[in-house]
Amino acid sequence: MSGRIVGSVCAAAITAAAALVPAVPAATASAAPSRPADRSVSQLLTQLKTLYRKAEEATEAYNGTEEKLRKQRTRTRELTAELVQARTRLADSHDDAGRLARQQYQGHSALSSYGFLLTLLTPHPEDAADEARELERAAGREAALIQRLTRGERRADTVATRARSALDKQLSLAAKRKKQRDKVKKQLRSIEKLLAELSTRQIAQVAQREREETAKAQRKLLASGALGTANGASPGAAAPSPTPGNGAGTGATKPPGGGRDTPAAGTPAPMATVTAPRPRPSAAGPETASAEAGKRALAYALDQIGKPYVWGAEGPNSFDCSGLTSSAWAYAGRVIPRTSQEQWRQLPRVPLNKLRPGDLVIYYKGASHVAMYAGDGQVVQAPRPGQRVKLSPLASNPLHGAVRPGPAVVPKR
């Protein structure tokens, strides 16, 4: 059975299970049996989360290489154009040098032996002085030509070396990208295989367990006061209910998109989502440029709700996690790094109690997942393969930190 068919079958099973099968308490944890059918709900959820995390780590590594390859291709094109220009100038200098050699050989140059002899034998001292000055100027022109020719040869050699090095680096990145693409596909096939081995009842149980764990983590986060009073509901309030059918065990993996912008066949139909909190202008006066840019980025991200997750995609019809956040901020006029790891590494950190709409929330110790803060303790995210862009509780994944892109830089005139 192909990955595409598996993804379609799993999606259908997920939708039916989430709607029809009631929640069932998890079995007591024990040593992990060899067959998925014999494993507890907790063990299955842990295994699926691990597989999804590894797939996303591989995806972000692929995205990073893809971005480097894109820049390297541009650099290679620039150096190739520079090399063509250097060789054209060098050819012109060779032509000038050849023309000068022919003139001297034919006696048409002021520096020819015949011209030099006439200068020495002239009976008029004034004419001799003028001829000497002309000889000096001609010698200077020819010296400049030789110097230009020498510089041109050195320049052409240098650019050729750099162009070859750039091309070698480009080819190396392309090979690395292929290996990473194959790794992503392998991780996704592992998820497909596990989902195909689960019963409808097990899928529903895993989905229910993940919803319970997410709600518990969200309540704990809100009760801790880590978000402050302005960024979350009251500590005793229940976390927003995730959309049914969006748990870890419910995401049927479709065949990897390979960075494509459109979903593959077998993509599950759009599901209902919780109401998106639309950003509103502050009544207290104009916001700072950064806050306004954050609102524009969030508005873009919210407009993508319901579009499918496709690894390596950055819109407009599908996204992966960092593809969504980087595209949203590009829409707001701010170019940010493509991957979640680079967004965490390069952008300014912000404490959780200072979060505002548009800030980026980073998950896992390796910064392998990213979402955008939407206010009220929620984030908008492209969760993982088989799911769609949606609103989720802030604590839907293990928190690592948060960063804030600045406003677009307007060049001075």
C-alpha beads as a LAMMPS data file, in Angstrom:
LAMMPS data file: protein, C-alpha beads

413 atoms
412 bonds

1 atom types
1 bond types

-500.0 500.0 xlo xhi
-500.0 500.0 ylo yhi
-500.0 500.0 zlo zhi

Masses

1 110.0

Atoms # bond

1 1 1 0.000 0.000 0.000
2 1 1 1.477 3.378 -0.973
3 1 1 2.082 6.154 1.555
4 1 1 -0.605 8.240 -0.139
5 1 1 -3.242 5.523 0.248
6 1 1 -2.165 4.921 3.841
7 1 1 -2.530 8.629 4.579
8 1 1 -6.045 8.645 3.117
9 1 1 -7.121 5.539 5.019
10 1 1 -5.677 6.852 8.272
11 1 1 -7.397 10.217 7.833
12 1 1 -10.756 8.518 7.365
13 1 1 -10.194 6.310 10.387
14 1 1 -9.200 9.278 12.486
15 1 1 -12.288 11.330 11.637
16 1 1 -14.622 8.428 12.328
17 1 1 -12.893 7.495 15.564
18 1 1 -12.870 10.990 16.983
19 1 1 -16.587 11.414 16.295
20 1 1 -17.928 7.989 17.303
21 1 1 -15.676 6.366 19.896
22 1 1 -15.951 7.598 23.510
23 1 1 -12.922 8.300 25.659
24 1 1 -11.443 5.195 27.250
25 1 1 -9.133 5.344 30.295
26 1 1 -5.526 4.518 29.580
27 1 1 -4.202 1.102 30.479
28 1 1 -1.613 0.717 33.214
29 1 1 1.875 1.365 31.872
30 1 1 4.146 -1.612 31.541
31 1 1 7.153 -2.687 29.584
32 1 1 6.554 -1.848 25.914
33 1 1 5.367 -4.956 24.048
34 1 1 6.590 -5.565 20.535
35 1 1 3.196 -5.240 18.838
36 1 1 1.388 -1.845 18.696
37 1 1 -1.921 -3.617 19.405
38 1 1 -0.592 -4.689 22.830
39 1 1 0.846 -1.347 23.917
40 1 1 -0.840 0.970 26.382
41 1 1 -2.334 4.275 25.302
42 1 1 0.459 6.163 27.068
43 1 1 3.119 4.145 25.291
44 1 1 1.492 4.690 21.898
45 1 1 1.136 8.428 22.503
46 1 1 4.769 8.688 23.597
47 1 1 5.920 6.747 20.552
48 1 1 3.869 8.876 18.156
49 1 1 5.058 12.119 19.728
50 1 1 8.646 10.944 19.437
51 1 1 8.194 10.026 15.779
52 1 1 6.522 13.340 14.986
53 1 1 9.258 15.266 16.788
54 1 1 11.990 13.433 14.892
55 1 1 10.179 14.091 11.617
56 1 1 9.950 17.789 12.432
57 1 1 13.605 17.941 13.436
58 1 1 14.506 16.374 10.097
59 1 1 12.195 18.814 8.314
60 1 1 13.784 21.850 9.950
61 1 1 17.257 20.535 9.097
62 1 1 16.109 20.155 5.491
63 1 1 14.664 23.691 5.539
64 1 1 17.954 25.101 6.812
65 1 1 19.921 23.408 4.045
66 1 1 17.358 24.483 1.454
67 1 1 17.772 28.107 2.563
68 1 1 21.566 27.862 2.412
69 1 1 21.351 26.251 -1.022
70 1 1 19.093 29.035 -2.252
71 1 1 21.586 31.666 -1.132
72 1 1 24.508 29.678 -2.532
73 1 1 22.859 29.434 -5.931
74 1 1 22.500 33.209 -5.963
75 1 1 26.153 33.595 -4.974
76 1 1 27.257 31.170 -7.690
77 1 1 25.277 33.093 -10.324
78 1 1 26.818 36.378 -9.163
79 1 1 30.354 34.973 -9.334
80 1 1 29.709 33.432 -12.745
81 1 1 28.548 36.812 -14.067
82 1 1 31.577 38.465 -12.461
83 1 1 33.866 35.900 -14.090
84 1 1 32.354 36.543 -17.530
85 1 1 32.899 40.273 -17.046
86 1 1 36.509 39.778 -15.877
87 1 1 37.310 37.555 -18.843
88 1 1 35.701 40.007 -21.259
89 1 1 37.858 42.836 -19.905
90 1 1 40.924 40.609 -20.044
91 1 1 40.193 39.791 -23.691
92 1 1 39.917 43.527 -24.448
93 1 1 43.289 44.119 -22.785
94 1 1 44.819 41.309 -24.845
95 1 1 43.451 42.937 -27.998
96 1 1 44.966 46.297 -27.005
97 1 1 48.322 44.669 -26.268
98 1 1 48.301 42.892 -29.633
99 1 1 47.482 46.102 -31.446
100 1 1 50.353 47.888 -29.669
101 1 1 52.804 45.107 -30.592
102 1 1 51.783 45.335 -34.262
103 1 1 52.206 49.121 -34.290
104 1 1 55.698 48.886 -32.821
105 1 1 56.675 46.165 -35.257
106 1 1 55.423 48.216 -38.201
107 1 1 57.066 51.390 -36.930
108 1 1 53.772 53.226 -36.372
109 1 1 54.291 53.708 -32.670
110 1 1 56.083 56.632 -31.024
111 1 1 58.097 54.030 -29.143
112 1 1 59.273 52.226 -32.259
113 1 1 63.021 52.168 -32.987
114 1 1 62.475 54.387 -36.042
115 1 1 60.571 57.008 -34.081
116 1 1 63.163 56.994 -31.324
117 1 1 65.968 57.454 -33.893
118 1 1 64.211 60.450 -35.502
119 1 1 63.955 62.094 -32.108
120 1 1 67.693 61.733 -31.518
121 1 1 68.649 63.063 -34.975
122 1 1 66.341 66.105 -35.125
123 1 1 68.309 69.360 -35.747
124 1 1 65.929 71.443 -33.658
125 1 1 66.250 71.191 -29.820
126 1 1 62.665 72.381 -29.319
127 1 1 61.350 69.581 -31.506
128 1 1 63.549 67.118 -29.648
129 1 1 62.049 68.237 -26.317
130 1 1 58.499 67.854 -27.679
131 1 1 59.297 64.427 -29.066
132 1 1 60.806 63.388 -25.734
133 1 1 57.642 64.409 -23.914
134 1 1 55.554 62.454 -26.436
135 1 1 57.801 59.433 -25.942
136 1 1 57.274 59.731 -22.189
137 1 1 53.489 59.886 -22.555
138 1 1 53.486 56.907 -24.945
139 1 1 55.627 54.929 -22.536
140 1 1 53.172 55.739 -19.731
141 1 1 50.203 54.586 -21.828
142 1 1 51.909 51.321 -22.680
143 1 1 52.980 50.738 -19.079
144 1 1 49.360 51.311 -17.983
145 1 1 48.180 48.819 -20.597
146 1 1 50.614 46.180 -19.374
147 1 1 49.610 46.852 -15.780
148 1 1 45.916 46.576 -16.685
149 1 1 46.593 43.326 -18.507
150 1 1 48.460 41.908 -15.508
151 1 1 45.726 42.967 -13.081
152 1 1 43.056 41.541 -15.366
153 1 1 44.773 38.163 -15.471
154 1 1 45.083 38.059 -11.687
155 1 1 41.456 39.159 -11.277
156 1 1 40.164 36.550 -13.712
157 1 1 42.137 33.819 -11.945
158 1 1 40.835 34.902 -8.533
159 1 1 37.209 35.070 -9.641
160 1 1 37.510 31.720 -11.433
161 1 1 38.799 30.119 -8.224
162 1 1 35.963 31.633 -6.181
163 1 1 33.378 30.579 -8.770
164 1 1 34.654 27.006 -8.731
165 1 1 34.567 26.971 -4.932
166 1 1 31.016 28.371 -4.907
167 1 1 29.865 25.729 -7.373
168 1 1 31.493 22.972 -5.313
169 1 1 29.709 24.258 -2.205
170 1 1 26.427 24.382 -4.103
171 1 1 26.802 20.783 -5.217
172 1 1 27.700 19.726 -1.670
173 1 1 24.603 21.444 -0.271
174 1 1 22.431 19.821 -2.937
175 1 1 23.745 16.383 -1.941
176 1 1 23.174 17.162 1.743
177 1 1 19.643 18.338 1.011
178 1 1 18.878 15.075 -0.799
179 1 1 20.031 13.037 2.207
180 1 1 17.923 15.152 4.529
181 1 1 14.913 14.853 2.225
182 1 1 15.298 11.074 2.293
183 1 1 15.518 11.168 6.087
184 1 1 12.260 13.136 6.338
185 1 1 10.524 10.642 4.069
186 1 1 11.822 7.759 6.175
187 1 1 10.511 9.353 9.369
188 1 1 7.108 9.931 7.795
189 1 1 6.944 6.347 6.564
190 1 1 7.558 5.183 10.143
191 1 1 4.563 7.240 11.295
192 1 1 2.408 5.893 8.480
193 1 1 3.377 2.338 9.371
194 1 1 2.516 2.754 13.055
195 1 1 -0.824 4.426 12.331
196 1 1 -1.733 1.699 9.851
197 1 1 -1.191 -0.932 12.578
198 1 1 -3.525 0.769 15.082
199 1 1 -7.217 0.062 15.397
200 1 1 -9.839 2.783 15.221
201 1 1 -10.373 2.413 18.950
202 1 1 -6.677 2.844 19.723
203 1 1 -6.483 5.953 17.548
204 1 1 -9.414 7.473 19.443
205 1 1 -7.872 6.557 22.801
206 1 1 -4.553 8.170 21.889
207 1 1 -6.335 11.311 20.667
208 1 1 -8.286 11.542 23.915
209 1 1 -5.153 11.046 26.005
210 1 1 -3.328 13.830 24.172
211 1 1 -6.252 16.227 24.651
212 1 1 -6.242 15.464 28.367
213 1 1 -2.490 15.951 28.679
214 1 1 -2.624 19.220 26.743
215 1 1 -5.483 20.552 28.880
216 1 1 -3.603 19.579 32.050
217 1 1 -0.392 21.283 30.848
218 1 1 -2.360 24.416 29.910
219 1 1 -4.049 24.620 33.313
220 1 1 -0.688 24.204 35.021
221 1 1 0.864 26.952 32.885
222 1 1 -1.959 29.396 33.573
223 1 1 -1.996 28.595 37.296
224 1 1 1.750 29.222 37.539
225 1 1 1.304 32.873 36.551
226 1 1 4.103 32.532 33.989
227 1 1 2.002 34.346 31.395
228 1 1 1.116 37.228 33.699
229 1 1 -2.394 38.645 34.012
230 1 1 -2.578 40.136 30.527
231 1 1 -1.663 37.105 28.456
232 1 1 -3.945 34.330 29.664
233 1 1 -7.272 33.458 31.159
234 1 1 -7.686 33.325 34.897
235 1 1 -5.662 30.524 36.519
236 1 1 -8.751 28.468 37.230
237 1 1 -10.149 28.733 33.704
238 1 1 -10.179 25.691 31.485
239 1 1 -7.908 25.625 28.487
240 1 1 -9.517 26.037 25.051
241 1 1 -10.652 22.689 23.696
242 1 1 -8.552 21.548 20.746
243 1 1 -10.434 20.659 17.588
244 1 1 -11.687 17.051 17.696
245 1 1 -9.544 14.728 15.680
246 1 1 -6.328 16.717 16.044
247 1 1 -4.525 14.592 18.631
248 1 1 -1.190 12.884 18.104
249 1 1 -2.808 9.606 17.224
250 1 1 -5.189 11.252 14.790
251 1 1 -2.798 12.816 12.311
252 1 1 -2.758 10.565 9.280
253 1 1 0.487 11.142 7.448
254 1 1 0.170 11.818 3.773
255 1 1 3.126 11.304 1.441
256 1 1 5.763 13.993 2.024
257 1 1 5.318 17.089 -0.102
258 1 1 9.002 17.674 -0.671
259 1 1 8.543 21.393 -0.153
260 1 1 5.574 21.533 -2.489
261 1 1 3.030 24.255 -2.015
262 1 1 -0.044 22.107 -2.607
263 1 1 -1.309 19.172 -0.519
264 1 1 -1.036 15.638 -1.753
265 1 1 -4.012 13.466 -2.562
266 1 1 -5.644 11.972 0.502
267 1 1 -5.376 15.187 2.524
268 1 1 -8.129 15.181 5.158
269 1 1 -11.027 17.544 4.625
270 1 1 -10.992 20.875 6.500
271 1 1 -12.102 20.591 10.110
272 1 1 -13.851 23.085 12.310
273 1 1 -11.550 25.260 14.383
274 1 1 -12.024 27.404 17.452
275 1 1 -12.808 31.032 16.794
276 1 1 -9.668 32.992 16.000
277 1 1 -9.060 36.067 18.194
278 1 1 -8.561 38.809 15.613
279 1 1 -6.113 41.559 16.561
280 1 1 -7.704 44.904 17.307
281 1 1 -6.085 48.356 17.354
282 1 1 -5.365 49.716 20.799
283 1 1 -7.810 52.359 22.020
284 1 1 -5.043 53.982 24.055
285 1 1 -3.278 55.429 21.032
286 1 1 -0.986 54.303 18.201
287 1 1 0.987 51.119 18.830
288 1 1 4.726 50.909 18.351
289 1 1 5.952 49.850 14.919
290 1 1 6.963 46.442 16.284
291 1 1 3.575 45.786 17.864
292 1 1 1.758 46.816 14.695
293 1 1 3.990 44.545 12.636
294 1 1 3.169 41.719 15.045
295 1 1 -0.550 42.298 14.529
296 1 1 -0.127 42.198 10.751
297 1 1 1.874 38.975 11.003
298 1 1 -0.769 37.414 13.255
299 1 1 -3.591 38.480 10.931
300 1 1 -1.817 36.700 8.082
301 1 1 -1.263 33.550 10.152
302 1 1 -4.902 33.451 11.263
303 1 1 -6.009 33.701 7.649
304 1 1 -4.139 30.460 6.936
305 1 1 -6.178 28.388 9.426
306 1 1 -7.427 25.215 7.765
307 1 1 -4.570 24.945 5.245
308 1 1 -2.636 21.658 5.364
309 1 1 0.759 21.031 6.877
310 1 1 3.250 20.013 4.180
311 1 1 6.882 19.625 5.181
312 1 1 9.182 22.155 3.513
313 1 1 6.262 24.366 2.407
314 1 1 6.055 28.088 3.060
315 1 1 2.757 29.017 1.409
316 1 1 0.537 30.179 0.048
317 1 1 -1.512 26.959 -0.019
318 1 1 0.329 24.880 2.605
319 1 1 2.914 25.354 5.345
320 1 1 5.220 23.689 7.798
321 1 1 5.725 25.268 11.230
322 1 1 8.523 27.714 10.420
323 1 1 7.194 28.244 6.902
324 1 1 4.047 29.710 8.470
325 1 1 5.863 32.021 10.891
326 1 1 8.461 33.250 8.384
327 1 1 5.800 33.878 5.719
328 1 1 3.593 35.731 8.213
329 1 1 6.390 38.068 9.228
330 1 1 7.450 38.549 5.612
331 1 1 3.869 39.691 4.962
332 1 1 4.287 42.146 7.836
333 1 1 7.425 43.531 6.171
334 1 1 10.082 41.804 8.242
335 1 1 12.308 39.059 6.831
336 1 1 13.195 36.548 9.556
337 1 1 15.181 33.285 9.431
338 1 1 13.490 30.351 7.710
339 1 1 13.907 27.662 10.396
340 1 1 12.716 27.460 13.999
341 1 1 16.285 26.925 15.230
342 1 1 17.563 30.074 13.510
343 1 1 14.529 32.058 14.629
344 1 1 15.380 31.083 18.204
345 1 1 19.094 31.777 17.715
346 1 1 18.909 35.111 15.904
347 1 1 15.788 36.923 17.153
348 1 1 15.546 38.830 20.461
349 1 1 14.270 36.761 23.403
350 1 1 11.139 37.820 25.250
351 1 1 9.817 36.454 28.605
352 1 1 6.500 34.620 28.556
353 1 1 4.821 37.222 30.757
354 1 1 5.609 39.864 28.122
355 1 1 4.170 37.955 25.158
356 1 1 2.091 39.918 22.693
357 1 1 0.374 38.964 19.423
358 1 1 2.852 38.052 16.707
359 1 1 5.625 36.863 19.018
360 1 1 7.072 33.444 18.199
361 1 1 6.836 30.636 20.731
362 1 1 9.603 28.023 20.453
363 1 1 9.116 24.428 21.547
364 1 1 11.399 21.547 22.580
365 1 1 14.985 21.778 23.777
366 1 1 16.303 21.644 20.224
367 1 1 13.954 24.454 19.080
368 1 1 12.477 22.099 16.488
369 1 1 8.962 23.589 16.489
370 1 1 7.604 27.135 16.400
371 1 1 4.170 28.749 16.647
372 1 1 2.858 32.323 16.744
373 1 1 1.286 33.788 19.867
374 1 1 -2.328 34.806 19.261
375 1 1 -3.266 36.125 22.713
376 1 1 -5.442 34.617 25.462
377 1 1 -2.959 31.803 26.049
378 1 1 -3.268 30.481 22.496
379 1 1 -0.956 30.070 19.521
380 1 1 -1.600 29.603 15.816
381 1 1 0.551 26.864 14.341
382 1 1 1.123 24.383 11.534
383 1 1 1.276 21.400 13.912
384 1 1 2.610 18.352 12.058
385 1 1 2.021 16.028 9.074
386 1 1 -1.616 15.105 8.557
387 1 1 -2.952 18.177 10.356
388 1 1 -3.902 21.700 9.340
389 1 1 -3.003 25.189 10.510
390 1 1 -5.027 25.795 13.671
391 1 1 -5.279 27.557 17.019
392 1 1 -3.908 25.555 19.942
393 1 1 -3.276 26.062 23.667
394 1 1 0.121 27.604 24.340
395 1 1 1.155 24.488 26.285
396 1 1 0.324 22.055 23.468
397 1 1 4.046 21.190 23.248
398 1 1 6.957 21.475 25.728
399 1 1 7.867 25.173 25.908
400 1 1 11.427 26.302 25.249
401 1 1 11.057 30.081 25.077
402 1 1 9.834 32.971 22.953
403 1 1 11.317 35.530 20.568
404 1 1 10.086 38.782 19.046
405 1 1 10.912 39.919 15.513
406 1 1 11.334 43.659 15.268
407 1 1 9.586 45.978 12.821
408 1 1 10.621 46.259 9.197
409 1 1 13.737 48.384 8.730
410 1 1 12.994 51.388 6.547
411 1 1 16.130 52.544 4.675
412 1 1 17.138 56.178 5.170
413 1 1 16.725 58.475 2.196

Bonds

1 1 1 2
2 1 2 3
3 1 3 4
4 1 4 5
5 1 5 6
6 1 6 7
7 1 7 8
8 1 8 9
9 1 9 10
10 1 10 11
11 1 11 12
12 1 12 13
13 1 13 14
14 1 14 15
15 1 15 16
16 1 16 17
17 1 17 18
18 1 18 19
19 1 19 20
20 1 20 21
21 1 21 22
22 1 22 23
23 1 23 24
24 1 24 25
25 1 25 26
26 1 26 27
27 1 27 28
28 1 28 29
29 1 29 30
30 1 30 31
31 1 31 32
32 1 32 33
33 1 33 34
34 1 34 35
35 1 35 36
36 1 36 37
37 1 37 38
38 1 38 39
39 1 39 40
40 1 40 41
41 1 41 42
42 1 42 43
43 1 43 44
44 1 44 45
45 1 45 46
46 1 46 47
47 1 47 48
48 1 48 49
49 1 49 50
50 1 50 51
51 1 51 52
52 1 52 53
53 1 53 54
54 1 54 55
55 1 55 56
56 1 56 57
57 1 57 58
58 1 58 59
59 1 59 60
60 1 60 61
61 1 61 62
62 1 62 63
63 1 63 64
64 1 64 65
65 1 65 66
66 1 66 67
67 1 67 68
68 1 68 69
69 1 69 70
70 1 70 71
71 1 71 72
72 1 72 73
73 1 73 74
74 1 74 75
75 1 75 76
76 1 76 77
77 1 77 78
78 1 78 79
79 1 79 80
80 1 80 81
81 1 81 82
82 1 82 83
83 1 83 84
84 1 84 85
85 1 85 86
86 1 86 87
87 1 87 88
88 1 88 89
89 1 89 90
90 1 90 91
91 1 91 92
92 1 92 93
93 1 93 94
94 1 94 95
95 1 95 96
96 1 96 97
97 1 97 98
98 1 98 99
99 1 99 100
100 1 100 101
101 1 101 102
102 1 102 103
103 1 103 104
104 1 104 105
105 1 105 106
106 1 106 107
107 1 107 108
108 1 108 109
109 1 109 110
110 1 110 111
111 1 111 112
112 1 112 113
113 1 113 114
114 1 114 115
115 1 115 116
116 1 116 117
117 1 117 118
118 1 118 119
119 1 119 120
120 1 120 121
121 1 121 122
122 1 122 123
123 1 123 124
124 1 124 125
125 1 125 126
126 1 126 127
127 1 127 128
128 1 128 129
129 1 129 130
130 1 130 131
131 1 131 132
132 1 132 133
133 1 133 134
134 1 134 135
135 1 135 136
136 1 136 137
137 1 137 138
138 1 138 139
139 1 139 140
140 1 140 141
141 1 141 142
142 1 142 143
143 1 143 144
144 1 144 145
145 1 145 146
146 1 146 147
147 1 147 148
148 1 148 149
149 1 149 150
150 1 150 151
151 1 151 152
152 1 152 153
153 1 153 154
154 1 154 155
155 1 155 156
156 1 156 157
157 1 157 158
158 1 158 159
159 1 159 160
160 1 160 161
161 1 161 162
162 1 162 163
163 1 163 164
164 1 164 165
165 1 165 166
166 1 166 167
167 1 167 168
168 1 168 169
169 1 169 170
170 1 170 171
171 1 171 172
172 1 172 173
173 1 173 174
174 1 174 175
175 1 175 176
176 1 176 177
177 1 177 178
178 1 178 179
179 1 179 180
180 1 180 181
181 1 181 182
182 1 182 183
183 1 183 184
184 1 184 185
185 1 185 186
186 1 186 187
187 1 187 188
188 1 188 189
189 1 189 190
190 1 190 191
191 1 191 192
192 1 192 193
193 1 193 194
194 1 194 195
195 1 195 196
196 1 196 197
197 1 197 198
198 1 198 199
199 1 199 200
200 1 200 201
201 1 201 202
202 1 202 203
203 1 203 204
204 1 204 205
205 1 205 206
206 1 206 207
207 1 207 208
208 1 208 209
209 1 209 210
210 1 210 211
211 1 211 212
212 1 212 213
213 1 213 214
214 1 214 215
215 1 215 216
216 1 216 217
217 1 217 218
218 1 218 219
219 1 219 220
220 1 220 221
221 1 221 222
222 1 222 223
223 1 223 224
224 1 224 225
225 1 225 226
226 1 226 227
227 1 227 228
228 1 228 229
229 1 229 230
230 1 230 231
231 1 231 232
232 1 232 233
233 1 233 234
234 1 234 235
235 1 235 236
236 1 236 237
237 1 237 238
238 1 238 239
239 1 239 240
240 1 240 241
241 1 241 242
242 1 242 243
243 1 243 244
244 1 244 245
245 1 245 246
246 1 246 247
247 1 247 248
248 1 248 249
249 1 249 250
250 1 250 251
251 1 251 252
252 1 252 253
253 1 253 254
254 1 254 255
255 1 255 256
256 1 256 257
257 1 257 258
258 1 258 259
259 1 259 260
260 1 260 261
261 1 261 262
262 1 262 263
263 1 263 264
264 1 264 265
265 1 265 266
266 1 266 267
267 1 267 268
268 1 268 269
269 1 269 270
270 1 270 271
271 1 271 272
272 1 272 273
273 1 273 274
274 1 274 275
275 1 275 276
276 1 276 277
277 1 277 278
278 1 278 279
279 1 279 280
280 1 280 281
281 1 281 282
282 1 282 283
283 1 283 284
284 1 284 285
285 1 285 286
286 1 286 287
287 1 287 288
288 1 288 289
289 1 289 290
290 1 290 291
291 1 291 292
292 1 292 293
293 1 293 294
294 1 294 295
295 1 295 296
296 1 296 297
297 1 297 298
298 1 298 299
299 1 299 300
300 1 300 301
301 1 301 302
302 1 302 303
303 1 303 304
304 1 304 305
305 1 305 306
306 1 306 307
307 1 307 308
308 1 308 309
309 1 309 310
310 1 310 311
311 1 311 312
312 1 312 313
313 1 313 314
314 1 314 315
315 1 315 316
316 1 316 317
317 1 317 318
318 1 318 319
319 1 319 320
320 1 320 321
321 1 321 322
322 1 322 323
323 1 323 324
324 1 324 325
325 1 325 326
326 1 326 327
327 1 327 328
328 1 328 329
329 1 329 330
330 1 330 331
331 1 331 332
332 1 332 333
333 1 333 334
334 1 334 335
335 1 335 336
336 1 336 337
337 1 337 338
338 1 338 339
339 1 339 340
340 1 340 341
341 1 341 342
342 1 342 343
343 1 343 344
344 1 344 345
345 1 345 346
346 1 346 347
347 1 347 348
348 1 348 349
349 1 349 350
350 1 350 351
351 1 351 352
352 1 352 353
353 1 353 354
354 1 354 355
355 1 355 356
356 1 356 357
357 1 357 358
358 1 358 359
359 1 359 360
360 1 360 361
361 1 361 362
362 1 362 363
363 1 363 364
364 1 364 365
365 1 365 366
366 1 366 367
367 1 367 368
368 1 368 369
369 1 369 370
370 1 370 371
371 1 371 372
372 1 372 373
373 1 373 374
374 1 374 375
375 1 375 376
376 1 376 377
377 1 377 378
378 1 378 379
379 1 379 380
380 1 380 381
381 1 381 382
382 1 382 383
383 1 383 384
384 1 384 385
385 1 385 386
386 1 386 387
387 1 387 388
388 1 388 389
389 1 389 390
390 1 390 391
391 1 391 392
392 1 392 393
393 1 393 394
394 1 394 395
395 1 395 396
396 1 396 397
397 1 397 398
398 1 398 399
399 1 399 400
400 1 400 401
401 1 401 402
402 1 402 403
403 1 403 404
404 1 404 405
405 1 405 406
406 1 406 407
407 1 407 408
408 1 408 409
409 1 409 410
410 1 410 411
411 1 411 412
412 1 412 413
